[in-house]
Amino acid sequence: MEFNATFLVSIISFVLFTLIMNKIFYKPIEKIVNERQNFLDETFSSAKKSSEEADKIFRDRDEKLQASLVNSKNIIAKGTLEANNTASQLTMQAKQNSKDKIVSMKNEIQKESEQLDKSLAPQIESLANDIVSKIMGVEV
């Protein structure tokens, strides 16, 4: 193989073409590719952070909902217990009031009965004497 000036001019032309293409075409394209890659990397990391934040927010929400559920159950249980206690106390008070009224009314009836017996005793005695006198024919 012979080396002549054409070969040398071809090599120099190829090197110059490569340098010119690198400067004009490949460098701007490489710059655009790098910018796009950086944009994609930043967007991916931002999306990953947003996803992690969203997961954290969901976990916090679930924890708060669970705590609220437990709290509401406790409040309901406490309210139910208080209502039952109040109902029991009111029922016991009503029963005691009823018993007191019954005792009071029995005493009142007993007193009235005794008063009636005392007030009717002379009339009963008078009637008994009238009956005896009519049956016996004797006046007492």
VENBEL-V296855 format. One record per helix or strand of 3 or more residues. SS is the DSSP state (@ for helix, = for strand). FROM is the first residue (numbers start at 1). TO is the last residue. Records with the same first field share a line. If there is no record, write none. Layout:
BEGIN
SS->FROM-TO ; FROM-TO
END
This chain:
BEGIN
@->5-136
END
